[in-house]
Amino acid sequence: MKRYLSTLFWLPLLFSAYNLQAQQDLHFSQFYEFPLLRNPALAGIFNGNYRITAGYRNQWQSVTAPYRTMIISGECKVLRGLNTGDFVTAGIQATSDIAGDSKLQRTQVLPVISYHKLLDEEKSSFLSVAFMGGPVNERFDPSKLQFDDQFVSGTYSAANPTRQQFGATGFTYMDASAGISFKTSVTDNINMYAGAGIFHITEPRIAFTKDYDVRLNRKWVINGGLSAYVNDLDKLVLYADYFIQGGSRMLQGGGLYTHSFDESGEEAALSIAIGAAYRWKDAFIPIIKLYTHNLGVGLSYDVNISGLTAASQFRGGFELSLSYTGLWKRLAESLEKVECPIKIW
């Protein structure tokens, strides 16, 4: 019985550790809101000259201790490039995710710098290259775990001592990523981009003790997206990513159809978007988003369709996103009032 209880209470930590060793990076269903998670070179691909985004995700509430993920990021077109029309985007992304009963937590703070080279002013064609890197901290709380020797006469008490010892409950490493993307206007009403990137370039060591040499596999990605105005008031946006990491593969894609209630077709007054995303063999995600005065609020829910449906009953998790895109006129003037860096998407 004690052996069974020991196995039972270790499972949350072991499951979290498996996620690390299987190289499962965090993800969001509204992935189009967080370009730095997709490809560092997608920083700066938006209208305006600065953007702030934030998100909160709560997953597996119906199955086990919920997995909570938070993110905030900012991007700003800060400098004119070496040639007219070129520009530089600087940004930063901070994330924190907490998993399982052990409160296994990973916190990342990753600055990014991207250079956008104007290839064709008429088509607003840009080639972008970017680098992102910074510290990552991993830790867990052993006081949240229960062990078999804390059961006395079949009764558990946190006050009972345990022989289980931990040499380290946290560590920090440096992580780095890079990417390239190409954006162009197909017609006056259609824009598209394609890109590729690599995450965890140095394959950092992610073991809690020096006795084990566990590495975070490099992750490769290709991206694509399209924005098309159907008419003056309606716009269709499509996104897709394909990730390869170790022996894992992940394909995700989706789209939003946006209707503006402003006769000018701008999103300043009020716009509403509805759509869906799909993560291959994992989840179907309905999405709704409201825009008003450059502020966007998105809400989605994962309908789980993976092998866990027997336990989850198709319940995955909800996700909330906030975004604000602005135009700082003084910054626009410093960019020589070139339209391309502002009207890029």
C-alpha positions in Angstrom: 0.0 0.0 0.0 2.8 2.4 0.9 4.5 1.7 -2.4 1.2 2.5 -4.2 0.8 5.7 -2.3 4.4 6.8 -3.0 3.8 6.2 -6.7 0.5 8.1 -6.6 1.9 11.2 -5.0 5.0 11.3 -7.1 3.0 11.3 -10.3 2.4 15.0 -10.6 6.1 15.8 -10.3 7.1 13.0 -12.6 4.5 14.1 -15.2 5.9 17.7 -15.0 9.4 16.4 -15.4 8.3 14.3 -18.4 7.0 17.4 -20.0 10.4 19.0 -19.6 12.4 16.0 -20.9 10.0 15.5 -23.8 10.7 19.1 -24.7 7.2 20.4 -24.4 7.4 24.2 -24.6 4.5 26.3 -23.5 1.9 27.3 -26.1 -1.2 29.4 -26.4 -4.3 28.7 -28.5 -4.5 32.3 -29.5 -1.0 31.9 -30.9 -1.4 34.7 -33.4 -1.4 37.2 -30.5 2.1 36.2 -29.3 4.4 36.3 -32.3 7.6 35.8 -30.3 6.4 32.3 -29.3 6.1 31.5 -33.0 9.2 33.1 -34.5 11.4 36.0 -33.2 11.4 37.5 -36.7 7.6 38.1 -36.5 8.3 41.0 -34.1 7.2 44.2 -35.6 4.8 42.7 -38.2 1.8 44.8 -37.3 0.2 48.2 -38.1 1.3 51.1 -35.8 4.7 51.3 -34.1 4.2 49.7 -30.8 2.2 46.8 -29.4 1.6 45.3 -26.0 0.0 41.9 -25.5 -0.8 39.8 -22.4 -2.4 36.4 -21.9 -3.6 34.0 -19.3 -4.3 30.3 -19.8 -5.8 27.8 -17.4 -5.7 24.1 -18.6 -6.7 20.7 -17.3 -8.9 22.0 -14.6 -11.1 19.0 -15.0 -8.4 16.4 -15.0 -5.7 17.3 -12.4 -4.1 20.3 -10.7 -4.6 23.1 -13.3 -1.7 24.2 -15.5 -1.6 28.0 -15.5 0.4 30.0 -18.0 0.8 33.8 -18.1 2.5 36.0 -20.7 3.2 39.6 -21.4 5.2 41.0 -24.3 5.9 44.3 -25.9 7.3 45.3 -29.4 8.3 48.8 -30.6 9.7 50.0 -33.9 12.5 52.1 -32.4 15.0 53.0 -35.0 15.3 53.9 -38.7 17.5 51.3 -40.4 20.7 51.8 -42.4 18.7 52.7 -45.6 15.4 54.6 -46.1 12.5 52.3 -45.4 14.5 49.9 -43.2 13.6 49.9 -39.5 14.5 48.1 -36.3 12.1 46.5 -33.8 13.0 45.9 -30.2 10.9 44.0 -27.7 10.7 41.7 -24.7 8.6 38.7 -23.7 8.1 37.4 -20.2 6.3 34.2 -19.4 5.5 32.1 -16.4 3.8 28.7 -16.3 2.9 26.6 -13.2 2.2 22.9 -13.6 1.0 20.1 -11.3 0.9 19.6 -7.5 4.6 20.3 -7.2 4.1 23.8 -8.6 6.8 23.2 -11.2 7.3 26.7 -12.4 9.2 28.1 -15.4 9.8 31.8 -15.7 11.4 33.4 -18.9 12.5 36.9 -19.7 13.6 37.1 -23.3 14.5 40.4 -25.1 14.3 40.4 -28.9 15.9 42.6 -31.6 14.8 42.5 -35.2 16.0 44.2 -38.4 13.5 44.8 -41.3 15.0 45.3 -44.7 12.8 47.0 -47.3 13.0 45.1 -50.5 10.1 46.6 -52.5 8.5 49.9 -51.4 5.5 49.6 -53.8 4.6 46.2 -52.4 5.8 46.9 -48.8 8.0 43.8 -49.1 10.3 43.3 -46.1 12.9 40.7 -45.2 13.3 40.5 -41.4 15.9 38.8 -39.3 15.8 38.6 -35.5 17.6 37.3 -32.4 16.0 36.6 -29.0 17.7 35.4 -25.8 17.7 35.7 -22.0 17.4 33.9 -18.7 15.0 31.1 -17.8 14.4 29.9 -14.3 12.9 26.5 -13.3 11.8 25.5 -9.8 9.4 23.4 -7.8 8.0 23.4 -4.3 8.7 20.0 -2.5 6.5 21.1 0.4 3.5 20.6 -1.9 4.3 16.9 -2.3 3.2 14.0 -0.1 5.3 10.8 0.5 4.6 7.3 1.8 6.6 7.8 5.0 4.4 10.7 6.0 1.5 8.2 6.4 1.4 6.8 10.0 -1.2 4.1 10.7 -2.8 4.9 7.4 -3.2 8.6 8.1 -1.3 11.4 6.3 0.1 14.5 8.1 2.3 17.1 6.6 3.9 17.4 10.0 5.3 13.9 9.8 9.0 14.0 8.7 10.1 12.4 5.4 13.3 10.7 4.4 13.0 12.2 0.9 15.7 14.8 0.3 16.2 17.3 -2.6 19.7 18.6 -3.5 18.2 21.4 -5.5 14.7 22.8 -6.1 15.6 25.3 -8.8 18.1 26.4 -11.4 18.6 29.1 -14.1 20.0 28.8 -17.6 20.3 31.0 -20.7 18.2 30.4 -23.8 18.5 31.8 -27.3 16.4 31.8 -30.5 16.6 33.3 -34.0 14.3 33.7 -37.0 13.8 35.0 -40.5 10.6 36.1 -42.2 9.4 37.7 -45.4 6.4 39.9 -45.7 4.8 41.3 -48.9 1.6 42.7 -50.3 0.1 40.4 -53.0 -2.5 43.0 -54.0 -3.8 46.2 -52.5 -6.1 44.1 -50.2 -4.0 41.1 -49.5 -0.8 40.8 -47.4 1.1 37.6 -46.6 4.2 36.5 -44.8 6.2 33.3 -44.4 9.1 32.6 -42.0 11.2 30.1 -40.2 12.9 30.0 -36.9 15.0 28.0 -34.4 14.5 28.0 -30.6 16.9 26.7 -27.9 19.9 27.2 -30.2 22.5 26.0 -27.6 20.3 23.1 -26.3 20.6 24.3 -22.7 20.9 21.8 -19.8 17.6 21.5 -17.9 18.3 19.0 -15.1 17.8 19.9 -11.4 21.0 18.1 -10.4 24.4 17.9 -12.0 24.2 14.1 -12.0 22.0 14.2 -15.1 22.8 15.8 -18.4 19.2 16.5 -19.7 19.1 18.8 -22.6 16.4 21.0 -24.1 16.2 19.9 -27.8 16.4 22.5 -30.5 12.9 23.4 -31.9 12.5 24.3 -35.5 9.4 26.1 -36.9 8.0 27.3 -40.2 5.2 30.0 -40.2 2.8 31.5 -42.6 0.0 34.0 -42.5 -2.4 36.0 -44.7 -4.5 39.0 -44.2 -7.2 39.8 -46.9 -9.8 42.6 -46.9 -13.1 41.1 -48.2 -14.6 44.6 -48.5 -14.3 47.9 -46.7 -15.7 46.5 -43.5 -14.6 42.9 -43.4 -11.2 41.2 -43.1 -10.1 37.6 -43.1 -6.8 36.6 -41.3 -5.2 33.2 -41.5 -2.3 31.8 -39.5 -0.3 28.5 -39.4 2.8 27.0 -37.7 4.6 23.7 -37.9 7.0 22.8 -35.1 9.6 20.1 -34.9 11.4 19.4 -31.6 13.2 16.1 -30.9 10.8 13.4 -31.7 7.7 15.7 -31.4 5.8 17.4 -34.1 3.0 20.0 -33.7 0.8 21.6 -36.4 -1.5 24.4 -35.5 -3.6 26.7 -37.7 -6.6 29.0 -37.6 -8.3 32.1 -38.8 -10.4 35.1 -37.7 -13.1 36.9 -39.7 -13.4 40.5 -38.5 -16.3 42.9 -39.1 -15.8 46.6 -38.4 -18.7 48.8 -37.4 -16.8 51.9 -38.5 -17.8 52.9 -42.0 -14.2 53.8 -42.7 -13.3 50.1 -42.2 -10.9 51.0 -39.4 -10.9 49.2 -36.0 -10.9 52.3 -33.9 -14.6 52.4 -33.1 -15.7 48.8 -32.7 -14.9 45.5 -34.4 -15.8 41.9 -33.7 -13.9 38.9 -34.8 -15.0 35.3 -34.7 -13.0 32.2 -35.7 -11.3 29.1 -34.6 -8.0 27.3 -34.4 -7.0 23.7 -34.6 -4.0 21.9 -32.9 -3.5 18.7 -34.8 -4.8 15.6 -32.8 -5.1 17.8 -29.7 -7.7 20.5 -29.6 -10.3 22.4 -31.5 -10.5 26.0 -30.3 -13.4 28.4 -30.9 -12.4 32.1 -30.6 -14.1 35.4 -30.2 -12.4 38.8 -30.1 -13.5 42.4 -29.6 -11.6 45.5 -30.8 -12.2 49.0 -29.7 -9.9 52.0 -29.9 -6.8 49.9 -30.6 -7.6 47.6 -27.7 -8.3 43.9 -28.3 -9.9 41.4 -25.9 -9.9 37.7 -27.0 -11.4 34.7 -25.4 -11.0 31.1 -26.5 -11.6 27.6 -25.1 -9.8 24.3 -25.9 -12.1 21.5 -26.8 -9.8 18.5 -26.1 -9.8 15.8 -28.8 -6.6 14.0 -27.8 -6.2 10.6 -26.2 -7.2 12.2 -22.9 -10.8 12.7 -23.9 -12.0 9.8 -21.7 -10.7 11.7 -18.6 -11.2 15.2 -19.8 -14.6 14.8 -21.3 -13.5 17.1 -24.1 -12.7 19.8 -21.6 -9.3 21.4 -22.1 -8.9 25.0 -20.9 -9.9 28.6 -21.4 -7.6 31.4 -22.5 -7.8 35.2 -22.3 -5.8 37.7 -24.3 -5.4 41.5 -24.2 -3.6 43.5 -26.8 -3.0 47.2 -27.5 -1.5 48.6 -30.7 -0.7 52.3 -30.9 0.9 54.9 -33.1 3.4 57.2 -31.3 3.5 60.1 -33.7 6.9 61.4 -32.5 8.4 58.0 -33.1 6.8 57.9 -36.6 8.5 61.2 -37.4 11.8 59.8 -36.3 11.3 57.0 -38.8 11.2 59.7 -41.5 7.4 59.4 -41.9 8.0 56.4 -44.1 4.6 54.7 -44.6 6.0 51.2 -44.8 7.2 50.7 -41.2 3.7 51.9 -40.0 1.4 50.2 -42.5 3.1 46.9 -42.6 0.2 44.5 -42.0 
